[in-house]
Each structure stands twice: as C-alpha cells, then as structure tokens.
C-alpha cells in the first residue's frame, strides 16, 4: 500500500451453492483468504 493511501474497503464474499458438497469446503477456504466472514446462500440443494 502506498504511504498516505486510504485503507482498503472491507470485502464481503457471497458464495451461491447448489449441490456443491464436493467443492464448497475448498471454495470457503479460498474465500477466507479474501474476507473474514463469507456468506453462503444455498439453493435447495439435495446433497449434504
């Protein structure tokens, strides 16, 4: 960051899911690299 530059804005990550059991864990791990609280929206999945 440059001296005197404003602090970066907080980032929110929204993960939309539908039957993504196999990859949602990895996706959330990556999202946590960008923000502190990712938000998951599930679309009536039939998997776990």
WOSUL-V720616 format. One record per residue. N is the residue number from 0. RES is the residue in one letter. NEAR is the number of other ideal C-beta (glycine too) atoms within 12 Angstrom. Layout:
n=N res=RES near=NEAR
n=N res=RES near=NEAR
This chain:
n=0 res=X near=7
n=1 res=X near=7
n=2 res=X near=5
n=3 res=X near=6
n=4 res=X near=7
n=5 res=X near=8
n=6 res=X near=8
n=7 res=X near=10
n=8 res=X near=7
n=9 res=X near=10
n=10 res=X near=15
n=11 res=X near=14
n=12 res=X near=21
n=13 res=X near=17
n=14 res=X near=26
n=15 res=X near=18
n=16 res=X near=25
n=17 res=X near=16
n=18 res=X near=15
n=19 res=X near=21
n=20 res=X near=15
n=21 res=X near=12
n=22 res=X near=16
n=23 res=X near=23
n=24 res=X near=17
n=25 res=X near=14
n=26 res=X near=21
n=27 res=X near=21
n=28 res=X near=14
n=29 res=X near=15
n=30 res=X near=24
n=31 res=X near=18
n=32 res=X near=13
n=33 res=X near=18
n=34 res=X near=18
n=35 res=X near=12
n=36 res=X near=15
n=37 res=X near=23
n=38 res=X near=17
n=39 res=X near=21
n=40 res=X near=15
n=41 res=X near=18
n=42 res=X near=13
n=43 res=X near=10
n=44 res=X near=16
n=45 res=X near=11
n=46 res=X near=14
n=47 res=X near=11
